[in-house]
Amino acid sequence: MLYLNGSDELARLQVAHKLAGQPFGVEDLDPSEQHDLVRVDVADREARDCVTADGLAAVGLPASYPRDHAGDLVGHERCQPLGADARDDGLAGVLCRSAAGRGRHDHELALFDSAIDAVTQGERLPFDRWYWGARS
């Protein structure tokens, strides 16, 4: 799987999300350890829709996804079989709302290795430039 954030801002939120609960923060990361942001272009491919109300209903996820009706995050144990189904259906990946995001417009694309030819690598930005540079 190749996991892609839909925006630079979502990539920043993803860093904070991944570090939540750790005894260190973003400011403790060593910029020389390749926490680069790589911009990519993705050619049009069909992905499972886990963004729209219709798409979520079709796979049995709540309209509040990535949270359930009680406000808890929907777990990987629920989502991974949906990804396997999408792969088995010959789709390129899964487009979904991000648990790290702030709203329903923060999307991630989980792209299967079989669709990696859809990705063209673009500019590579060092961590201190893409993460901190955008905040100054």
PLY file of the C-alpha trace (Angstrom):
ply
format ascii 1.0
element vertex 136
property float x
property float y
property float z
element edge 135
property int vertex1
property int vertex2
end_header
0.00 0.00 0.00
1.04 3.53 -0.68
-0.79 5.99 1.57
-1.17 9.49 0.15
-2.45 12.59 1.91
-4.76 14.83 -0.08
-2.96 18.05 0.91
0.16 19.42 2.59
-1.95 20.50 5.55
-3.27 16.97 5.98
0.32 15.67 5.87
1.14 18.05 8.76
-1.91 16.86 10.70
-0.87 13.27 9.99
2.51 13.84 11.67
0.82 15.13 14.83
-1.69 12.26 14.70
1.07 9.64 14.43
3.01 11.19 17.32
0.01 11.59 19.64
0.70 9.94 22.99
4.44 9.63 22.37
6.93 11.05 24.89
8.31 13.32 22.16
6.86 15.77 19.69
7.38 17.06 16.20
10.08 19.45 17.38
12.14 16.42 18.50
12.28 14.80 15.05
15.65 14.88 13.33
15.12 16.61 9.96
18.03 14.63 8.48
16.11 11.35 8.93
14.18 11.68 5.66
10.81 12.88 6.88
10.46 14.44 3.46
7.25 15.30 1.71
7.10 13.93 -1.81
4.55 15.50 -4.09
3.00 13.09 -6.56
0.53 13.08 -9.41
-1.88 10.17 -9.56
-3.45 9.25 -12.88
-7.19 8.64 -12.84
-7.95 5.19 -11.51
-11.10 3.86 -9.90
-10.92 3.68 -6.11
-13.45 2.52 -3.52
-15.40 5.55 -2.31
-15.24 5.91 1.47
-15.80 9.67 1.33
-19.33 10.38 0.14
-22.49 9.43 2.02
-23.45 7.01 -0.77
-20.00 5.42 -0.81
-19.94 5.00 2.96
-23.43 3.49 2.98
-22.44 1.06 0.22
-19.65 -0.40 2.36
-21.59 -0.26 5.63
-19.67 2.58 7.27
-21.48 5.31 9.21
-21.97 8.73 7.64
-19.86 10.06 10.53
-16.82 8.07 9.33
-13.95 8.10 10.32
-15.83 8.15 13.63
-18.63 5.83 14.58
-22.00 6.94 15.96
-20.53 7.10 19.49
-17.71 9.39 18.34
-14.96 6.77 18.50
-12.61 6.15 15.59
-13.65 3.27 13.36
-10.91 0.69 13.85
-8.57 -0.95 11.39
-10.28 -4.29 12.05
-13.40 -2.84 10.38
-11.64 -1.04 7.54
-9.01 -3.56 6.44
-11.56 -6.09 5.10
-13.11 -3.26 3.05
-9.70 -2.60 1.54
-9.25 -6.29 0.76
-12.67 -6.30 -0.93
-11.69 -3.28 -3.03
-8.46 -5.00 -4.10
-10.37 -8.20 -4.92
-12.80 -6.11 -6.98
-9.86 -4.91 -9.11
-9.91 -1.31 -7.86
-6.76 0.79 -7.61
-7.26 1.64 -3.95
-9.50 3.27 -1.37
-10.28 6.97 -1.13
-11.30 7.75 2.44
-11.71 10.49 4.99
-8.67 10.86 7.21
-8.73 10.12 10.93
-6.00 12.75 11.24
-8.04 15.37 9.43
-10.19 18.14 10.78
-13.19 17.60 8.59
-14.89 15.65 5.89
-12.78 17.29 3.18
-9.47 15.84 4.43
-8.96 12.76 2.27
-6.35 10.06 1.95
-5.80 7.66 -0.92
-4.59 4.18 -0.04
-3.23 2.89 -3.33
-2.61 -0.82 -3.92
0.78 -1.91 -5.24
-0.94 -3.12 -8.41
-1.76 0.52 -9.25
1.61 2.03 -8.43
2.13 2.79 -12.13
-0.53 5.49 -11.69
1.90 7.52 -9.54
4.42 9.98 -10.91
6.86 11.39 -8.39
7.29 15.14 -8.33
9.09 17.57 -6.05
10.69 16.28 -2.84
10.68 18.75 0.06
12.84 18.36 3.19
10.94 18.17 6.49
12.05 21.57 7.79
10.84 23.19 4.58
7.43 21.52 4.17
6.48 21.19 7.81
7.90 24.25 9.52
8.30 26.47 6.46
4.56 26.59 5.83
3.92 27.77 9.38
6.15 30.83 9.30
0 1
1 2
2 3
3 4
4 5
5 6
6 7
7 8
8 9
9 10
10 11
11 12
12 13
13 14
14 15
15 16
16 17
17 18
18 19
19 20
20 21
21 22
22 23
23 24
24 25
25 26
26 27
27 28
28 29
29 30
30 31
31 32
32 33
33 34
34 35
35 36
36 37
37 38
38 39
39 40
40 41
41 42
42 43
43 44
44 45
45 46
46 47
47 48
48 49
49 50
50 51
51 52
52 53
53 54
54 55
55 56
56 57
57 58
58 59
59 60
60 61
61 62
62 63
63 64
64 65
65 66
66 67
67 68
68 69
69 70
70 71
71 72
72 73
73 74
74 75
75 76
76 77
77 78
78 79
79 80
80 81
81 82
82 83
83 84
84 85
85 86
86 87
87 88
88 89
89 90
90 91
91 92
92 93
93 94
94 95
95 96
96 97
97 98
98 99
99 100
100 101
101 102
102 103
103 104
104 105
105 106
106 107
107 108
108 109
109 110
110 111
111 112
112 113
113 114
114 115
115 116
116 117
117 118
118 119
119 120
120 121
121 122
122 123
123 124
124 125
125 126
126 127
127 128
128 129
129 130
130 131
131 132
132 133
133 134
134 135
